[in-house]
Amino acid sequence: MSQPVPPPTRIPNPAPGEIDNTPPRRSKVAGGLAVLACAACCALPLLIAAGVLTGAGAAILEKTLFAVAAGLVALALGMWWLHRRRSAQRATAEAGCGCHSTGCGC
């Protein structure tokens, strides 16, 4: 009989020379807000049917929510990229590699 494999756990502080590829919390929050903006955009037809919004108001709100969601996705991806870049630089510095006055290399 096979046993279930426990899920991998996130290492809070990666070992020296190891790159942290997990998205930071701020990136997850921005991504969650983007999902929320998309969900609000999908709810617009229901709000029109309920009489809460007019067609013109929904059109303006739809364009605004789409722009906000796109901006939040770009922000989340940018923060994740920056986090990975800094983690890679930190791992390189801890491993003793990089460019110095004597030259580049490991």
BAVEXLUM-883270 format. One record per atom (N, C-alpha, C): chain; atom name; x, y, z. Coordinates in steps of 0.02 Angstrom, whole numbers, padded with zeros to 5 digits. Last residue first. Layout:
N
<site><chain>A</chain><name>CA</name><u>X</u><v>Y</v><w>Z</w></site>
...
This chain:
106
<site><chain>A</chain><name>N</name><u>01686</u><v>01625</v><w>-00561</w></site>
<site><chain>A</chain><name>CA</name><u>01677</u><v>01585</v><w>-00500</w></site>
<site><chain>A</chain><name>C</name><u>01734</u><v>01537</v><w>-00492</w></site>
<site><chain>A</chain><name>N</name><u>01702</u><v>01795</v><w>-00623</w></site>
<site><chain>A</chain><name>CA</name><u>01702</u><v>01723</v><w>-00626</w></site>
<site><chain>A</chain><name>C</name><u>01693</u><v>01691</v><w>-00559</w></site>
<site><chain>A</chain><name>N</name><u>01800</u><v>01938</v><w>-00665</w></site>
<site><chain>A</chain><name>CA</name><u>01736</u><v>01905</v><w>-00656</w></site>
<site><chain>A</chain><name>C</name><u>01745</u><v>01830</v><w>-00658</w></site>
<site><chain>A</chain><name>N</name><u>01928</u><v>02031</v><w>-00573</w></site>
<site><chain>A</chain><name>CA</name><u>01897</u><v>02002</v><w>-00632</w></site>
<site><chain>A</chain><name>C</name><u>01832</u><v>01966</v><w>-00615</w></site>
<site><chain>A</chain><name>N</name><u>01974</u><v>02101</v><w>-00467</w></site>
<site><chain>A</chain><name>CA</name><u>02020</u><v>02052</v><w>-00497</w></site>
<site><chain>A</chain><name>C</name><u>01992</u><v>02020</v><w>-00560</w></site>
<site><chain>A</chain><name>N</name><u>01870</u><v>02176</v><w>-00422</w></site>
<site><chain>A</chain><name>CA</name><u>01925</u><v>02212</v><w>-00454</w></site>
<site><chain>A</chain><name>C</name><u>01974</u><v>02165</v><w>-00489</w></site>
<site><chain>A</chain><name>N</name><u>01733</u><v>02069</v><w>-00469</w></site>
<site><chain>A</chain><name>CA</name><u>01771</u><v>02108</v><w>-00420</w></site>
<site><chain>A</chain><name>C</name><u>01826</u><v>02144</v><w>-00458</w></site>
<site><chain>A</chain><name>N</name><u>01586</u><v>01985</v><w>-00499</w></site>
<site><chain>A</chain><name>CA</name><u>01637</u><v>02029</v><w>-00527</w></site>
<site><chain>A</chain><name>C</name><u>01669</u><v>02070</v><w>-00471</w></site>
<site><chain>A</chain><name>N</name><u>01561</u><v>01817</v><w>-00436</w></site>
<site><chain>A</chain><name>CA</name><u>01541</u><v>01884</v><w>-00457</w></site>
<site><chain>A</chain><name>C</name><u>01599</u><v>01923</v><w>-00483</w></site>
<site><chain>A</chain><name>N</name><u>01559</u><v>01712</v><w>-00289</w></site>
<site><chain>A</chain><name>CA</name><u>01564</u><v>01723</v><w>-00361</w></site>
<site><chain>A</chain><name>C</name><u>01545</u><v>01796</v><w>-00375</w></site>
<site><chain>A</chain><name>N</name><u>01536</u><v>01674</v><w>-00160</w></site>
<site><chain>A</chain><name>CA</name><u>01602</u><v>01701</v><w>-00176</w></site>
<site><chain>A</chain><name>C</name><u>01612</u><v>01713</v><w>-00250</w></site>
<site><chain>A</chain><name>N</name><u>01413</u><v>01641</v><w>-00118</w></site>
<site><chain>A</chain><name>CA</name><u>01454</u><v>01586</v><w>-00144</w></site>
<site><chain>A</chain><name>C</name><u>01524</u><v>01609</v><w>-00163</w></site>
<site><chain>A</chain><name>N</name><u>01358</u><v>01762</v><w>-00086</w></site>
<site><chain>A</chain><name>CA</name><u>01374</u><v>01716</v><w>-00031</w></site>
<site><chain>A</chain><name>C</name><u>01418</u><v>01658</v><w>-00054</w></site>
<site><chain>A</chain><name>N</name><u>01339</u><v>01816</v><w>-00213</w></site>
<site><chain>A</chain><name>CA</name><u>01386</u><v>01849</v><w>-00168</w></site>
<site><chain>A</chain><name>C</name><u>01406</u><v>01802</v><w>-00111</w></site>
<site><chain>A</chain><name>N</name><u>01242</u><v>01728</v><w>-00262</w></site>
<site><chain>A</chain><name>CA</name><u>01306</u><v>01733</v><w>-00296</w></site>
<site><chain>A</chain><name>C</name><u>01359</u><v>01764</v><w>-00250</w></site>
<site><chain>A</chain><name>N</name><u>01137</u><v>01754</v><w>-00175</w></site>
<site><chain>A</chain><name>CA</name><u>01165</u><v>01687</v><w>-00177</w></site>
<site><chain>A</chain><name>C</name><u>01234</u><v>01688</v><w>-00210</w></site>
<site><chain>A</chain><name>N</name><u>01112</u><v>01888</v><w>-00207</w></site>
<site><chain>A</chain><name>CA</name><u>01133</u><v>01871</v><w>-00139</w></site>
<site><chain>A</chain><name>C</name><u>01166</u><v>01802</v><w>-00138</w></site>
<site><chain>A</chain><name>N</name><u>01071</u><v>01873</v><w>-00340</w></site>
<site><chain>A</chain><name>CA</name><u>01130</u><v>01913</v><w>-00325</w></site>
<site><chain>A</chain><name>C</name><u>01157</u><v>01896</v><w>-00256</w></site>
<site><chain>A</chain><name>N</name><u>00956</u><v>01796</v><w>-00319</w></site>
<site><chain>A</chain><name>CA</name><u>01011</u><v>01768</v><w>-00358</w></site>
<site><chain>A</chain><name>C</name><u>01076</u><v>01807</v><w>-00345</w></site>
<site><chain>A</chain><name>N</name><u>00879</u><v>01887</v><w>-00246</w></site>
<site><chain>A</chain><name>CA</name><u>00897</u><v>01823</v><w>-00216</w></site>
<site><chain>A</chain><name>C</name><u>00956</u><v>01791</v><w>-00253</w></site>
<site><chain>A</chain><name>N</name><u>00861</u><v>01987</v><w>-00341</w></site>
<site><chain>A</chain><name>CA</name><u>00899</u><v>02002</v><w>-00280</w></site>
<site><chain>A</chain><name>C</name><u>00921</u><v>01938</v><w>-00245</w></site>
<site><chain>A</chain><name>N</name><u>00786</u><v>01913</v><w>-00434</w></site>
<site><chain>A</chain><name>CA</name><u>00850</u><v>01944</v><w>-00454</w></site>
<site><chain>A</chain><name>C</name><u>00893</u><v>01958</v><w>-00392</w></site>
<site><chain>A</chain><name>N</name><u>00672</u><v>01879</v><w>-00362</w></site>
<site><chain>A</chain><name>CA</name><u>00716</u><v>01826</v><w>-00388</w></site>
<site><chain>A</chain><name>C</name><u>00784</u><v>01854</v><w>-00406</w></site>
<site><chain>A</chain><name>N</name><u>00621</u><v>02009</v><w>-00339</w></site>
<site><chain>A</chain><name>CA</name><u>00638</u><v>01965</v><w>-00283</w></site>
<site><chain>A</chain><name>C</name><u>00686</u><v>01910</v><w>-00305</w></site>
<site><chain>A</chain><name>N</name><u>00596</u><v>02051</v><w>-00470</w></site>
<site><chain>A</chain><name>CA</name><u>00645</u><v>02087</v><w>-00429</w></site>
<site><chain>A</chain><name>C</name><u>00668</u><v>02045</v><w>-00370</w></site>
<site><chain>A</chain><name>N</name><u>00496</u><v>01960</v><w>-00505</w></site>
<site><chain>A</chain><name>CA</name><u>00558</u><v>01961</v><w>-00542</w></site>
<site><chain>A</chain><name>C</name><u>00613</u><v>01995</v><w>-00501</w></site>
<site><chain>A</chain><name>N</name><u>00396</u><v>01998</v><w>-00414</w></site>
<site><chain>A</chain><name>CA</name><u>00423</u><v>01930</v><w>-00411</w></site>
<site><chain>A</chain><name>C</name><u>00490</u><v>01927</v><w>-00447</w></site>
<site><chain>A</chain><name>N</name><u>00371</u><v>02128</v><w>-00456</w></site>
<site><chain>A</chain><name>CA</name><u>00397</u><v>02117</v><w>-00388</w></site>
<site><chain>A</chain><name>C</name><u>00427</u><v>02047</v><w>-00381</w></site>
<site><chain>A</chain><name>N</name><u>00323</u><v>02102</v><w>-00585</w></site>
<site><chain>A</chain><name>CA</name><u>00383</u><v>02142</v><w>-00575</w></site>
<site><chain>A</chain><name>C</name><u>00414</u><v>02132</v><w>-00507</w></site>
<site><chain>A</chain><name>N</name><u>00206</u><v>02032</v><w>-00557</w></site>
<site><chain>A</chain><name>CA</name><u>00260</u><v>01998</v><w>-00593</w></site>
<site><chain>A</chain><name>C</name><u>00326</u><v>02036</v><w>-00585</w></site>
<site><chain>A</chain><name>N</name><u>00134</u><v>02134</v><w>-00490</w></site>
<site><chain>A</chain><name>CA</name><u>00150</u><v>02071</v><w>-00456</w></site>
<site><chain>A</chain><name>C</name><u>00208</u><v>02035</v><w>-00491</w></site>
<site><chain>A</chain><name>N</name><u>00125</u><v>02231</v><w>-00593</w></site>
<site><chain>A</chain><name>CA</name><u>00159</u><v>02247</v><w>-00530</w></site>
<site><chain>A</chain><name>C</name><u>00179</u><v>02183</v><w>-00493</w></site>
<site><chain>A</chain><name>N</name><u>00048</u><v>02162</v><w>-00687</w></site>
<site><chain>A</chain><name>CA</name><u>00115</u><v>02185</v><w>-00705</w></site>
<site><chain>A</chain><name>C</name><u>00156</u><v>02200</v><w>-00642</w></site>
<site><chain>A</chain><name>N</name><u>-00068</u><v>02147</v><w>-00610</w></site>
<site><chain>A</chain><name>CA</name><u>-00032</u><v>02088</v><w>-00634</w></site>
<site><chain>A</chain><name>C</name><u>00039</u><v>02107</v><w>-00652</w></site>
<site><chain>A</chain><name>N</name><u>-00104</u><v>02282</v><w>-00592</w></site>
<site><chain>A</chain><name>CA</name><u>-00087</u><v>02240</v><w>-00534</w></site>
<site><chain>A</chain><name>C</name><u>-00049</u><v>02177</v><w>-00554</w></site>
<site><chain>A</chain><name>N</name><u>-00132</u><v>02320</v><w>-00725</w></site>
<site><chain>A</chain><name>CA</name><u>-00079</u><v>02353</v><w>-00687</w></site>
<site><chain>A</chain><name>C</name><u>-00057</u><v>02311</v><w>-00627</w></site>
<site><chain>A</chain><name>N</name><u>-00242</u><v>02237</v><w>-00752</w></site>
<site><chain>A</chain><name>CA</name><u>-00180</u><v>02230</v><w>-00791</w></site>
<site><chain>A</chain><name>C</name><u>-00121</u><v>02262</v><w>-00755</w></site>
<site><chain>A</chain><name>N</name><u>-00333</u><v>02288</v><w>-00657</w></site>
<site><chain>A</chain><name>CA</name><u>-00312</u><v>02218</v><w>-00654</w></site>
<site><chain>A</chain><name>C</name><u>-00247</u><v>02207</v><w>-00692</w></site>
<site><chain>A</chain><name>N</name><u>-00347</u><v>02420</v><w>-00703</w></site>
<site><chain>A</chain><name>CA</name><u>-00322</u><v>02407</v><w>-00636</w></site>
<site><chain>A</chain><name>C</name><u>-00296</u><v>02336</v><w>-00630</w></site>
<site><chain>A</chain><name>N</name><u>-00403</u><v>02397</v><w>-00831</w></site>
<site><chain>A</chain><name>CA</name><u>-00339</u><v>02431</v><w>-00824</w></site>
<site><chain>A</chain><name>C</name><u>-00307</u><v>02419</v><w>-00756</w></site>
<site><chain>A</chain><name>N</name><u>-00523</u><v>02334</v><w>-00793</w></site>
<site><chain>A</chain><name>CA</name><u>-00476</u><v>02299</v><w>-00836</w></site>
<site><chain>A</chain><name>C</name><u>-00406</u><v>02331</v><w>-00830</w></site>
<site><chain>A</chain><name>N</name><u>-00585</u><v>02437</v><w>-00721</w></site>
<site><chain>A</chain><name>CA</name><u>-00566</u><v>02374</v><w>-00687</w></site>
<site><chain>A</chain><name>C</name><u>-00516</u><v>02334</v><w>-00728</w></site>
<site><chain>A</chain><name>N</name><u>-00604</u><v>02530</v><w>-00825</w></site>
<site><chain>A</chain><name>CA</name><u>-00563</u><v>02547</v><w>-00767</w></site>
<site><chain>A</chain><name>C</name><u>-00539</u><v>02484</v><w>-00731</w></site>
<site><chain>A</chain><name>N</name><u>-00689</u><v>02462</v><w>-00912</w></site>
<site><chain>A</chain><name>CA</name><u>-00624</u><v>02484</v><w>-00936</w></site>
<site><chain>A</chain><name>C</name><u>-00577</u><v>02500</v><w>-00878</w></site>
<site><chain>A</chain><name>N</name><u>-00799</u><v>02445</v><w>-00824</w></site>
<site><chain>A</chain><name>CA</name><u>-00765</u><v>02388</v><w>-00854</w></site>
<site><chain>A</chain><name>C</name><u>-00695</u><v>02407</v><w>-00878</w></site>
<site><chain>A</chain><name>N</name><u>-00840</u><v>02575</v><w>-00796</w></site>
<site><chain>A</chain><name>CA</name><u>-00813</u><v>02534</v><w>-00742</w></site>
<site><chain>A</chain><name>C</name><u>-00775</u><v>02473</v><w>-00768</w></site>
<site><chain>A</chain><name>N</name><u>-00889</u><v>02611</v><w>-00922</w></site>
<site><chain>A</chain><name>CA</name><u>-00833</u><v>02648</v><w>-00892</w></site>
<site><chain>A</chain><name>C</name><u>-00800</u><v>02607</v><w>-00838</w></site>
<site><chain>A</chain><name>N</name><u>-00992</u><v>02517</v><w>-00933</w></site>
<site><chain>A</chain><name>CA</name><u>-00939</u><v>02520</v><w>-00984</w></site>
<site><chain>A</chain><name>C</name><u>-00878</u><v>02557</v><w>-00957</w></site>
<site><chain>A</chain><name>N</name><u>-01073</u><v>02546</v><w>-00825</w></site>
<site><chain>A</chain><name>CA</name><u>-01039</u><v>02482</v><w>-00827</w></site>
<site><chain>A</chain><name>C</name><u>-00983</u><v>02482</v><w>-00878</w></site>
<site><chain>A</chain><name>N</name><u>-01121</u><v>02670</v><w>-00863</w></site>
<site><chain>A</chain><name>CA</name><u>-01081</u><v>02665</v><w>-00802</w></site>
<site><chain>A</chain><name>C</name><u>-01042</u><v>02600</v><w>-00801</w></site>
<site><chain>A</chain><name>N</name><u>-01196</u><v>02633</v><w>-00975</w></site>
<site><chain>A</chain><name>CA</name><u>-01139</u><v>02679</v><w>-00982</w></site>
<site><chain>A</chain><name>C</name><u>-01093</u><v>02674</v><w>-00921</w></site>
<site><chain>A</chain><name>N</name><u>-01294</u><v>02549</v><w>-00919</w></site>
<site><chain>A</chain><name>CA</name><u>-01248</u><v>02523</v><w>-00970</w></site>
<site><chain>A</chain><name>C</name><u>-01187</u><v>02567</v><w>-00977</w></site>
<site><chain>A</chain><name>N</name><u>-01302</u><v>02571</v><w>-00740</w></site>
<site><chain>A</chain><name>CA</name><u>-01327</u><v>02580</v><w>-00808</w></site>
<site><chain>A</chain><name>C</name><u>-01276</u><v>02552</v><w>-00856</w></site>
<site><chain>A</chain><name>N</name><u>-01319</u><v>02467</v><w>-00594</w></site>
<site><chain>A</chain><name>CA</name><u>-01279</u><v>02506</v><w>-00641</w></site>
<site><chain>A</chain><name>C</name><u>-01316</u><v>02515</v><w>-00707</w></site>
<site><chain>A</chain><name>N</name><u>-01424</u><v>02405</v><w>-00530</w></site>
<site><chain>A</chain><name>CA</name><u>-01377</u><v>02444</v><w>-00490</w></site>
<site><chain>A</chain><name>C</name><u>-01336</u><v>02490</v><w>-00535</w></site>
<site><chain>A</chain><name>N</name><u>-01507</u><v>02316</v><w>-00592</w></site>
<site><chain>A</chain><name>CA</name><u>-01525</u><v>02387</v><w>-00594</w></site>
<site><chain>A</chain><name>C</name><u>-01480</u><v>02431</v><w>-00553</w></site>
<site><chain>A</chain><name>N</name><u>-01477</u><v>02187</v><w>-00610</w></site>
<site><chain>A</chain><name>CA</name><u>-01509</u><v>02204</v><w>-00546</w></site>
<site><chain>A</chain><name>C</name><u>-01530</u><v>02278</v><w>-00544</w></site>
<site><chain>A</chain><name>N</name><u>-01411</u><v>02192</v><w>-00731</w></site>
<site><chain>A</chain><name>CA</name><u>-01476</u><v>02159</v><w>-00728</w></site>
<site><chain>A</chain><name>C</name><u>-01514</u><v>02176</v><w>-00664</w></site>
<site><chain>A</chain><name>N</name><u>-01294</u><v>02255</v><w>-00689</w></site>
<site><chain>A</chain><name>CA</name><u>-01338</u><v>02289</v><w>-00737</w></site>
<site><chain>A</chain><name>C</name><u>-01408</u><v>02259</v><w>-00734</w></site>
<site><chain>A</chain><name>N</name><u>-01242</u><v>02158</v><w>-00605</w></site>
<site><chain>A</chain><name>CA</name><u>-01260</u><v>02223</v><w>-00576</w></site>
<site><chain>A</chain><name>C</name><u>-01305</u><v>02263</v><w>-00623</w></site>
<site><chain>A</chain><name>N</name><u>-01218</u><v>02057</v><w>-00696</w></site>
<site><chain>A</chain><name>CA</name><u>-01267</u><v>02046</v><w>-00643</w></site>
<site><chain>A</chain><name>C</name><u>-01289</u><v>02112</v><w>-00612</w></site>
<site><chain>A</chain><name>N</name><u>-01117</u><v>02115</v><w>-00774</w></site>
<site><chain>A</chain><name>CA</name><u>-01183</u><v>02101</v><w>-00804</w></site>
<site><chain>A</chain><name>C</name><u>-01237</u><v>02088</v><w>-00752</w></site>
<site><chain>A</chain><name>N</name><u>-01011</u><v>02127</v><w>-00673</w></site>
<site><chain>A</chain><name>CA</name><u>-01046</u><v>02186</v><w>-00701</w></site>
<site><chain>A</chain><name>C</name><u>-01112</u><v>02169</v><w>-00735</w></site>
<site><chain>A</chain><name>N</name><u>-00937</u><v>02021</v><w>-00633</w></site>
<site><chain>A</chain><name>CA</name><u>-01001</u><v>02031</v><w>-00599</w></site>
<site><chain>A</chain><name>C</name><u>-01041</u><v>02090</v><w>-00627</w></site>
<site><chain>A</chain><name>N</name><u>-00818</u><v>02031</v><w>-00698</w></site>
<site><chain>A</chain><name>CA</name><u>-00864</u><v>01978</v><w>-00720</w></site>
<site><chain>A</chain><name>C</name><u>-00933</u><v>01986</v><w>-00688</w></site>
<site><chain>A</chain><name>N</name><u>-00760</u><v>02131</v><w>-00623</w></site>
<site><chain>A</chain><name>CA</name><u>-00776</u><v>02145</v><w>-00693</w></site>
<site><chain>A</chain><name>C</name><u>-00826</u><v>02093</v><w>-00720</w></site>
<site><chain>A</chain><name>N</name><u>-00739</u><v>02064</v><w>-00505</w></site>
<site><chain>A</chain><name>CA</name><u>-00786</u><v>02120</v><w>-00505</w></site>
<site><chain>A</chain><name>C</name><u>-00807</u><v>02137</v><w>-00576</w></site>
<site><chain>A</chain><name>N</name><u>-00642</u><v>01974</v><w>-00549</w></site>
<site><chain>A</chain><name>CA</name><u>-00706</u><v>01949</v><w>-00526</w></site>
<site><chain>A</chain><name>C</name><u>-00759</u><v>02004</v><w>-00525</w></site>
<site><chain>A</chain><name>N</name><u>-00538</u><v>02064</v><w>-00575</w></site>
<site><chain>A</chain><name>CA</name><u>-00567</u><v>02025</v><w>-00630</w></site>
<site><chain>A</chain><name>C</name><u>-00636</u><v>01997</v><w>-00611</w></site>
<site><chain>A</chain><name>N</name><u>-00513</u><v>02108</v><w>-00445</w></site>
<site><chain>A</chain><name>CA</name><u>-00535</u><v>02157</v><w>-00496</w></site>
<site><chain>A</chain><name>C</name><u>-00566</u><v>02121</v><w>-00556</w></site>
<site><chain>A</chain><name>N</name><u>-00469</u><v>01987</v><w>-00389</w></site>
<site><chain>A</chain><name>CA</name><u>-00529</u><v>02019</v><w>-00363</w></site>
<site><chain>A</chain><name>C</name><u>-00557</u><v>02070</v><w>-00413</w></site>
<site><chain>A</chain><name>N</name><u>-00352</u><v>01969</v><w>-00460</w></site>
<site><chain>A</chain><name>CA</name><u>-00406</u><v>01920</v><w>-00468</w></site>
<site><chain>A</chain><name>C</name><u>-00472</u><v>01950</v><w>-00443</w></site>
<site><chain>A</chain><name>N</name><u>-00281</u><v>02078</v><w>-00410</w></site>
<site><chain>A</chain><name>CA</name><u>-00296</u><v>02075</v><w>-00482</w></site>
<site><chain>A</chain><name>C</name><u>-00352</u><v>02026</v><w>-00495</w></site>
<site><chain>A</chain><name>N</name><u>-00268</u><v>02039</v><w>-00277</w></site>
<site><chain>A</chain><name>CA</name><u>-00309</u><v>02099</v><w>-00293</w></site>
<site><chain>A</chain><name>C</name><u>-00326</u><v>02101</v><w>-00367</w></site>
<site><chain>A</chain><name>N</name><u>-00182</u><v>01931</v><w>-00296</w></site>
<site><chain>A</chain><name>CA</name><u>-00249</u><v>01921</v><w>-00269</w></site>
<site><chain>A</chain><name>C</name><u>-00295</u><v>01979</v><w>-00282</w></site>
<site><chain>A</chain><name>N</name><u>-00068</u><v>01998</v><w>-00341</w></site>
<site><chain>A</chain><name>CA</name><u>-00101</u><v>01950</v><w>-00385</w></site>
<site><chain>A</chain><name>C</name><u>-00172</u><v>01936</v><w>-00361</w></site>
<site><chain>A</chain><name>N</name><u>-00036</u><v>02071</v><w>-00226</w></site>
<site><chain>A</chain><name>CA</name><u>-00053</u><v>02107</v><w>-00288</w></site>
<site><chain>A</chain><name>C</name><u>-00089</u><v>02061</v><w>-00337</w></site>
<site><chain>A</chain><name>N</name><u>-00009</u><v>01962</v><w>-00141</w></site>
<site><chain>A</chain><name>CA</name><u>-00063</u><v>02009</v><w>-00125</w></site>
<site><chain>A</chain><name>C</name><u>-00084</u><v>02047</v><w>-00187</w></site>
<site><chain>A</chain><name>N</name><u>00102</u><v>01905</v><w>-00202</w></site>
<site><chain>A</chain><name>CA</name><u>00041</u><v>01866</v><w>-00195</w></site>
<site><chain>A</chain><name>C</name><u>-00019</u><v>01911</v><w>-00181</w></site>
<site><chain>A</chain><name>N</name><u>00193</u><v>02008</v><w>-00187</w></site>
<site><chain>A</chain><name>CA</name><u>00175</u><v>01988</v><w>-00254</w></site>
<site><chain>A</chain><name>C</name><u>00110</u><v>01947</v><w>-00252</w></site>
<site><chain>A</chain><name>N</name><u>00208</u><v>02010</v><w>-00049</w></site>
<site><chain>A</chain><name>CA</name><u>00181</u><v>02070</v><w>-00082</w></site>
<site><chain>A</chain><name>C</name><u>00159</u><v>02055</v><w>-00154</w></site>
<site><chain>A</chain><name>N</name><u>00269</u><v>01885</v><w>-00024</w></site>
<site><chain>A</chain><name>CA</name><u>00200</u><v>01898</v><w>-00003</w></site>
<site><chain>A</chain><name>C</name><u>00170</u><v>01958</v><w>-00038</w></site>
<site><chain>A</chain><name>N</name><u>00362</u><v>01824</v><w>-00169</w></site>
<site><chain>A</chain><name>CA</name><u>00355</u><v>01856</v><w>-00103</w></site>
<site><chain>A</chain><name>C</name><u>00282</u><v>01871</v><w>-00087</w></site>
<site><chain>A</chain><name>N</name><u>00368</u><v>01661</v><w>-00243</w></site>
<site><chain>A</chain><name>CA</name><u>00347</u><v>01730</v><w>-00246</w></site>
<site><chain>A</chain><name>C</name><u>00342</u><v>01761</v><w>-00177</w></site>
<site><chain>A</chain><name>N</name><u>00519</u><v>01565</v><w>-00238</w></site>
<site><chain>A</chain><name>CA</name><u>00450</u><v>01573</v><w>-00219</w></site>
<site><chain>A</chain><name>C</name><u>00430</u><v>01646</v><w>-00222</w></site>
<site><chain>A</chain><name>N</name><u>00653</u><v>01547</v><w>-00261</w></site>
<site><chain>A</chain><name>CA</name><u>00610</u><v>01557</v><w>-00319</w></site>
<site><chain>A</chain><name>C</name><u>00537</u><v>01568</v><w>-00301</w></site>
<site><chain>A</chain><name>N</name><u>00803</u><v>01586</v><w>-00196</w></site>
<site><chain>A</chain><name>CA</name><u>00734</u><v>01580</v><w>-00174</w></site>
<site><chain>A</chain><name>C</name><u>00688</u><v>01597</v><w>-00233</w></site>
<site><chain>A</chain><name>N</name><u>00953</u><v>01498</v><w>-00223</w></site>
<site><chain>A</chain><name>CA</name><u>00908</u><v>01551</v><w>-00248</w></site>
<site><chain>A</chain><name>C</name><u>00837</u><v>01536</v><w>-00224</w></site>
<site><chain>A</chain><name>N</name><u>01093</u><v>01473</v><w>-00119</w></site>
<site><chain>A</chain><name>CA</name><u>01032</u><v>01446</v><w>-00147</w></site>
<site><chain>A</chain><name>C</name><u>00984</u><v>01502</v><w>-00165</w></site>
<site><chain>A</chain><name>N</name><u>01200</u><v>01523</v><w>-00050</w></site>
<site><chain>A</chain><name>CA</name><u>01212</u><v>01502</v><w>-00118</w></site>
<site><chain>A</chain><name>C</name><u>01151</u><v>01472</v><w>-00152</w></site>
<site><chain>A</chain><name>N</name><u>01143</u><v>01467</v><w>00107</w></site>
<site><chain>A</chain><name>CA</name><u>01188</u><v>01511</v><w>00069</w></site>
<site><chain>A</chain><name>C</name><u>01204</u><v>01481</v><w>00001</w></site>
<site><chain>A</chain><name>N</name><u>00970</u><v>01414</v><w>00101</w></site>
<site><chain>A</chain><name>CA</name><u>01040</u><v>01404</v><w>00121</w></site>
<site><chain>A</chain><name>C</name><u>01084</u><v>01451</v><w>00081</w></site>
<site><chain>A</chain><name>N</name><u>00830</u><v>01524</v><w>00128</w></site>
<site><chain>A</chain><name>CA</name><u>00867</u><v>01475</v><w>00090</w></site>
<site><chain>A</chain><name>C</name><u>00940</u><v>01471</v><w>00113</w></site>
<site><chain>A</chain><name>N</name><u>00720</u><v>01532</v><w>00252</w></site>
<site><chain>A</chain><name>CA</name><u>00782</u><v>01565</v><w>00233</w></site>
<site><chain>A</chain><name>C</name><u>00823</u><v>01513</v><w>00194</w></site>
<site><chain>A</chain><name>N</name><u>00606</u><v>01449</v><w>00244</w></site>
<site><chain>A</chain><name>CA</name><u>00600</u><v>01520</v><w>00260</w></site>
<site><chain>A</chain><name>C</name><u>00662</u><v>01559</v><w>00240</w></site>
<site><chain>A</chain><name>N</name><u>00559</u><v>01340</v><w>00120</w></site>
<site><chain>A</chain><name>CA</name><u>00616</u><v>01355</v><w>00163</w></site>
<site><chain>A</chain><name>C</name><u>00613</u><v>01429</v><w>00179</w></site>
<site><chain>A</chain><name>N</name><u>00405</u><v>01261</v><w>00116</w></site>
<site><chain>A</chain><name>CA</name><u>00444</u><v>01319</v><w>00095</w></site>
<site><chain>A</chain><name>C</name><u>00500</u><v>01331</v><w>00145</w></site>
<site><chain>A</chain><name>N</name><u>00388</u><v>01086</v><w>00091</w></site>
<site><chain>A</chain><name>CA</name><u>00381</u><v>01146</v><w>00132</w></site>
<site><chain>A</chain><name>C</name><u>00426</u><v>01200</v><w>00106</w></site>
<site><chain>A</chain><name>N</name><u>00295</u><v>00978</v><w>-00013</w></site>
<site><chain>A</chain><name>CA</name><u>00358</u><v>01011</v><w>00004</w></site>
<site><chain>A</chain><name>C</name><u>00344</u><v>01074</v><w>00045</w></site>
<site><chain>A</chain><name>N</name><u>00176</u><v>00864</v><w>00062</w></site>
<site><chain>A</chain><name>CA</name><u>00193</u><v>00918</v><w>00016</w></site>
<site><chain>A</chain><name>C</name><u>00259</u><v>00951</v><w>00036</w></site>
<site><chain>A</chain><name>N</name><u>00209</u><v>00689</v><w>00083</w></site>
<site><chain>A</chain><name>CA</name><u>00195</u><v>00755</v><w>00112</w></site>
<site><chain>A</chain><name>C</name><u>00214</u><v>00810</v><w>00063</w></site>
<site><chain>A</chain><name>N</name><u>00128</u><v>00562</v><w>-00007</w></site>
<site><chain>A</chain><name>CA</name><u>00190</u><v>00600</v><w>00000</w></site>
<site><chain>A</chain><name>C</name><u>00173</u><v>00668</v><w>00030</w></site>
<site><chain>A</chain><name>N</name><u>00038</u><v>00426</v><w>00060</w></site>
<site><chain>A</chain><name>CA</name><u>00039</u><v>00492</v><w>00028</w></site>
<site><chain>A</chain><name>C</name><u>00105</u><v>00528</v><w>00043</w></site>
<site><chain>A</chain><name>N</name><u>00094</u><v>00258</v><w>00028</w></site>
<site><chain>A</chain><name>CA</name><u>00080</u><v>00311</v><w>00076</w></site>
<site><chain>A</chain><name>C</name><u>00080</u><v>00378</v><w>00039</w></site>
<site><chain>A</chain><name>N</name><u>00030</u><v>00108</v><w>-00043</w></site>
<site><chain>A</chain><name>CA</name><u>00072</u><v>00168</v><w>-00046</w></site>
<site><chain>A</chain><name>C</name><u>00047</u><v>00221</v><w>00003</w></site>
<site><chain>A</chain><name>N</name><u>00042</u><v>-00058</v><w>00000</w></site>
<site><chain>A</chain><name>CA</name><u>00000</u><v>00000</v><w>00000</w></site>
<site><chain>A</chain><name>C</name><u>00045</u><v>00062</v><w>00000</w></site>
